[in-house]
Amino acid sequence: MVAKTVSSIAELLEALHADHGGYKGSIWYRGQANVSWSLLPGYLRHNRTLSEGTLISRFRQSAAMLTERFPRESFDWLFLMQHYGVPTRLLDWSESPLVALYFALMDVGSNQETDAALWCLRPTELNKHANIRDEEEENYIPSFEDDELQTYSYESIKNRRVKLLPVATIATRNNVRIQAQMGAFTIHHNDPVPIEDVGTKDHITKYGIPKGARPNLIKELAILGINRFSIFPEMASIGHAIKEAMA
């Protein structure tokens, strides 16, 4: 696994060009506020006192009357749960390094004094470790509707007899937030192996972001039009921007 440090947009672009400039496949990005965090989804990081089935049932019990479109498949419920902060087996990724960088810098919470990280994933290479490949399409990435992903549904893994490696997959961008964020996903099976520890590790790159570089990087993102409203194009973001301007 390649690991470097970047402190500006210029340094990030230079590193991406050096490490991925010749790669022809897709590259996805994920920002994390703490450089020490592994690439494990929330459900596998937590002490699982509740089963995934119970989480889905409890969420569905209260959310069913509040959603405009009633989810049909368990994957649809996982997307909705992920959207509203319930731990799932999903990890969010973006096709934009700037979107991922925004999350690394802004979603800090109690990690103000901690270096952040920007991860770069080659989804096709990750999937090869899980024996997902297409001889006729070199850079094939399955969707949640494809047969390969059905073994990752809640209905398939609840017996826990088999453990499979995490895979990268695309989902329908059916709301403005996921479209604005150019979102994609990885999904874990029953095996709590971090994505950076899978196989030969040639599918992943990690860029550390020093805590002291945060203020300048946030300014650079703003100059490039990456802000709360561009990431979350919602009414609440407009109000937040107006309050910031009044401060």
C-alpha positions as CSV (number, residue, x, y, z in Angstrom):
1,M,0.0,0.0,0.0
2,V,1.3,3.4,-1.0
3,A,1.3,5.9,1.9
4,K,2.2,9.6,1.5
5,T,1.4,13.0,3.2
6,V,-0.2,15.9,1.4
7,S,-0.7,19.5,2.7
8,S,-2.3,21.3,-0.3
9,I,-4.5,20.7,-3.3
10,A,-1.3,21.0,-5.5
11,E,0.5,18.3,-3.5
12,L,-2.6,16.1,-3.7
13,L,-2.8,16.5,-7.5
14,E,0.9,15.8,-7.8
15,A,0.6,12.6,-5.7
16,L,-2.5,11.4,-7.6
17,H,-0.7,11.9,-10.9
18,A,2.4,10.1,-9.7
19,D,0.5,7.1,-8.2
20,H,-2.5,6.8,-10.5
21,G,-1.8,8.8,-13.6
22,G,-1.2,5.8,-15.8
23,Y,-4.1,3.7,-14.4
24,K,-7.0,3.3,-16.8
25,G,-9.7,2.0,-14.4
26,S,-12.0,3.8,-12.0
27,I,-10.6,5.4,-8.8
28,W,-12.7,6.1,-5.8
29,Y,-11.9,8.3,-2.8
30,R,-12.9,8.4,0.9
31,G,-12.0,11.0,3.5
32,Q,-11.7,10.2,7.1
33,A,-11.1,12.6,10.0
34,N,-8.6,10.4,11.8
35,V,-5.6,9.0,10.0
36,S,-5.5,6.0,12.3
37,W,-9.0,4.7,11.4
38,S,-9.3,1.6,9.3
39,L,-11.6,1.1,6.3
40,L,-14.2,-0.8,8.2
41,P,-18.0,0.0,8.0
42,G,-19.8,1.1,11.1
43,Y,-21.6,-2.1,11.7
44,L,-18.4,-4.1,11.9
45,R,-16.6,-1.4,14.1
46,H,-19.3,-1.5,16.8
47,N,-19.9,-4.0,19.5
48,R,-22.7,-5.9,17.8
49,T,-25.2,-6.4,20.6
50,L,-28.0,-6.1,18.0
51,S,-28.0,-8.3,14.8
52,E,-28.3,-6.7,11.4
53,G,-31.7,-8.1,11.1
54,T,-32.8,-6.4,14.3
55,L,-31.4,-3.1,13.2
56,I,-33.2,-3.3,9.9
57,S,-36.5,-4.3,11.6
58,R,-36.3,-1.5,14.2
59,F,-35.4,1.1,11.5
60,R,-38.1,-0.1,9.2
61,Q,-40.7,-0.1,12.0
62,S,-40.4,3.7,12.5
63,A,-39.2,4.8,9.0
64,A,-41.8,3.1,6.9
65,M,-44.4,5.9,7.3
66,L,-41.8,8.6,6.8
67,T,-40.3,7.6,3.5
68,E,-41.9,8.6,0.2
69,R,-40.7,5.4,-1.5
70,F,-41.1,2.2,0.4
71,P,-37.8,0.2,0.0
72,R,-38.4,-3.2,-1.5
73,E,-35.1,-5.0,-1.0
74,S,-32.8,-5.2,2.1
75,F,-30.1,-3.4,0.1
76,D,-32.6,-0.4,-0.2
77,W,-33.0,-0.4,3.5
78,L,-29.3,-0.4,4.0
79,F,-28.9,2.6,1.8
80,L,-31.6,4.5,3.7
81,M,-30.0,3.5,7.1
82,Q,-26.6,4.6,5.9
83,H,-28.1,7.9,4.8
84,Y,-29.4,8.6,8.3
85,G,-26.4,7.4,10.3
86,V,-27.4,3.9,11.3
87,P,-24.4,1.5,11.3
88,T,-24.4,-0.8,8.2
89,R,-22.0,-2.9,6.3
90,L,-21.6,-0.1,3.7
91,L,-18.7,2.3,3.3
92,D,-19.3,5.5,1.3
93,W,-16.9,6.5,-1.4
94,S,-16.8,9.3,-4.0
95,E,-15.6,9.5,-7.6
96,S,-14.3,13.0,-6.7
97,P,-11.1,13.4,-4.6
98,L,-12.3,16.9,-3.6
99,V,-15.5,15.6,-2.2
100,A,-13.7,13.0,-0.2
101,L,-11.2,15.7,1.0
102,Y,-14.1,17.8,2.2
103,F,-15.3,15.0,4.4
104,A,-11.8,14.4,5.8
105,L,-11.5,18.1,6.7
106,M,-15.0,19.0,7.8
107,D,-16.4,15.9,9.4
108,V,-13.9,16.1,12.3
109,G,-16.1,16.1,15.5
110,S,-13.7,15.3,18.3
111,N,-10.7,14.9,16.0
112,Q,-9.7,18.5,15.7
113,E,-6.1,17.7,16.9
114,T,-5.7,14.6,14.8
115,D,-4.3,14.2,11.3
116,A,-6.8,13.2,8.7
117,A,-6.6,10.8,5.8
118,L,-7.7,10.6,2.1
119,W,-7.9,7.0,0.8
120,C,-7.8,6.1,-2.9
121,L,-9.4,2.8,-4.0
122,R,-9.1,1.0,-7.3
123,P,-12.4,-0.8,-7.1
124,T,-11.8,-3.2,-9.9
125,E,-8.5,-4.4,-8.2
126,L,-10.3,-4.8,-4.9
127,N,-13.0,-7.0,-6.6
128,K,-10.4,-9.2,-8.2
129,H,-9.4,-10.4,-4.6
130,A,-13.1,-11.5,-4.3
131,N,-12.9,-13.2,-7.6
132,I,-15.2,-10.7,-9.3
133,R,-14.0,-10.0,-12.8
134,D,-15.3,-10.0,-16.4
135,E,-13.0,-11.3,-19.1
136,E,-14.8,-9.1,-21.7
137,E,-14.9,-5.9,-19.6
138,E,-11.6,-5.2,-18.0
139,N,-12.8,-2.5,-15.6
140,Y,-16.2,-4.2,-14.7
141,I,-17.8,-3.1,-11.4
142,P,-21.0,-4.8,-10.4
143,S,-24.1,-3.1,-9.2
144,F,-26.4,-4.1,-6.3
145,E,-28.8,-5.6,-8.9
146,D,-26.2,-8.0,-10.3
147,D,-26.0,-11.7,-9.3
148,E,-22.5,-11.3,-7.7
149,L,-24.0,-9.0,-5.0
150,Q,-26.9,-11.2,-3.9
151,T,-24.5,-13.2,-1.7
152,Y,-23.9,-9.9,0.2
153,S,-27.6,-9.3,1.0
154,Y,-28.8,-9.7,4.6
155,E,-30.9,-12.7,3.6
156,S,-27.9,-14.5,2.3
157,I,-25.4,-13.8,5.1
158,K,-27.6,-14.2,8.1
159,N,-26.7,-17.9,8.4
160,R,-23.1,-16.8,8.8
161,R,-21.7,-20.0,7.3
162,V,-19.6,-18.3,4.7
163,K,-17.2,-15.3,4.9
164,L,-16.4,-13.4,1.8
165,L,-14.1,-10.4,1.2
166,P,-15.5,-6.9,0.8
167,V,-16.4,-5.7,-2.7
168,A,-16.9,-2.4,-4.6
169,T,-20.2,-1.8,-6.2
170,I,-22.2,1.0,-7.8
171,A,-25.8,2.0,-6.7
172,T,-28.5,4.0,-8.4
173,R,-28.0,7.6,-7.5
174,N,-31.6,8.2,-6.6
175,N,-31.3,11.3,-4.5
176,V,-29.6,14.7,-4.9
177,R,-27.2,14.1,-2.1
178,I,-25.6,11.0,-3.5
179,Q,-25.5,12.5,-7.0
180,A,-23.8,15.7,-5.7
181,Q,-21.3,13.6,-3.8
182,M,-20.7,11.3,-6.8
183,G,-21.3,8.4,-4.5
184,A,-20.3,4.8,-4.7
185,F,-20.0,2.0,-2.1
186,T,-18.1,-0.9,-0.8
187,I,-19.9,-3.6,1.1
188,H,-18.5,-6.0,3.6
189,H,-19.7,-9.6,4.1
190,N,-19.2,-11.4,7.5
191,D,-15.5,-11.0,7.6
192,P,-14.4,-7.9,9.5
193,V,-11.2,-7.4,7.5
194,P,-10.3,-3.8,6.7
195,I,-10.2,-3.0,3.0
196,E,-6.6,-1.8,3.4
197,D,-5.6,-5.3,4.6
198,V,-7.2,-7.3,1.8
199,G,-4.9,-9.4,-0.4
200,T,-1.8,-7.8,-1.8
201,K,-3.0,-4.3,-0.9
202,D,-2.3,-3.0,-4.4
203,H,-5.8,-1.7,-4.6
204,I,-5.5,1.0,-2.0
205,T,-3.5,4.2,-1.4
206,K,-3.4,6.4,1.7
207,Y,-2.6,10.1,1.9
208,G,-2.2,11.5,5.4
209,I,-3.3,15.1,5.9
210,P,-1.5,17.0,8.8
211,K,-3.9,18.7,11.2
212,G,-2.0,22.0,10.6
213,A,-2.9,21.9,6.9
214,R,-6.6,21.9,7.5
215,P,-7.4,25.6,7.5
216,N,-5.5,26.3,4.2
217,L,-7.0,23.2,2.5
218,I,-10.5,24.3,3.5
219,K,-9.8,27.7,1.9
220,E,-8.5,26.0,-1.2
221,L,-11.6,23.8,-1.5
222,A,-13.9,26.9,-1.1
223,I,-12.0,28.6,-4.0
224,L,-12.8,25.5,-6.1
225,G,-16.5,25.6,-5.2
226,I,-16.4,22.7,-2.8
227,N,-18.6,23.7,0.2
228,R,-21.4,22.5,2.3
229,F,-24.1,23.4,-0.3
230,S,-22.2,21.7,-3.1
231,I,-21.9,18.5,-1.0
232,F,-25.4,18.7,0.6
233,P,-27.6,20.6,-1.9
234,E,-30.5,20.9,0.6
235,M,-32.4,23.7,2.3
236,A,-30.5,23.3,5.6
237,S,-27.3,24.1,3.8
238,I,-28.6,27.4,2.6
239,G,-29.5,28.4,6.2
240,H,-26.1,27.3,7.4
241,A,-24.3,29.4,4.7
242,I,-26.4,32.5,5.6
243,K,-25.6,32.1,9.3
244,E,-21.9,31.7,8.6
245,A,-22.0,34.9,6.5
246,M,-23.6,36.8,9.4
247,A,-21.0,35.6,11.9
